[in-house]
Amino acid sequence: MAMVCLSDFEAYAKKHLPKIAWDFFAAGADDCSTRDENILAYKRIRFRPRMLRDVSMMDIRTKLLGTEISFPVGIAPTGFHQLAWPDGEKSTTRAAAAMNTCYIASTYSTCTLEEIAAAAPGGIRWFQLYIHRNRAVSQQLVQQAEALGFQGLVLTADLPYTGKRRDDIRNGFRLPPHMKLKNLEGAFEVCKMSPLDPSVTWNDIYWLRSLTHLPIIVKGILTKEDAELAVRHGVQGIIVSNHGGRQLDGGPATIDALVEVVEAVQGKIEVYLDGGIRKGSDVLKALALGAKCVFIGRPALWGLAYKGEEGLQDVLRILQDEFRLSMALAGCASISEIGRHLVQFSKL
């Protein structure tokens, strides 16, 4: 079957992955209304395309905190890539490097940070951090990531506790015996309860800044109040994210939350988005509403499930081609021409 769009990869992954793995990747919290709204919200946004613009030469490059990427789509942090493909995160980082874009490696990787760094030495990589009750573990991971050449630290802010994902509970989800959380082996013997630290506050940004020179990006912001706090605490970026609808069900779609976050930061820091990106035109809508770049989560896993590194490159290439085409048809020859004037919210 020809893989023409991202939903083709989704269908393949659903058919070929073990049910317990598919259910884990697909899961949203509770009724999954926020998970589904992430996708539906894009359908309410309409373009205002401009005609007779010279789009014979297209430039789709952009920069993340000063580092150039080939187009404004990166790979969001998701856990347990070996559930999708035997080489796991090593394949993910190679695909991102081949496409010259950013990969955010998860704390909950099934490959070590060393393995990820060695798999694609020249790649653009950030490290996503959960702060654990055992702070020494988190400190060690942050310093290890910096030493290995990761270029950004992404603090996930929306997971003091894990959301209720019904299928995972029904399935009794756990990693198969041959897979490990490679970066955390042996770290949790001291923790009899959940290892995540629910006491984390904005003040912990200062603690992180004392550990590393890496720029800090906060992931999970959905309101102007928290966006303003992020700026006040000196972070370099925000990822507007609701954890793929896996945490608080009933929260806003990320594309809807994006507008108030962008207005609140007033250009002082970069704003990115994840959740619900399924087409190149979705990327264009997010950029028009003020995102500097978007990150894909589940579609990256579908690509891995299809053909590992090659499948993920296919997913990225399709998004890249669709984004370039959408830009051209909307009358934009470069990223700098994309703006709020390009979209309107439909009256439906």
Disulfide bonds with the S-S distance in Angstrom:
none
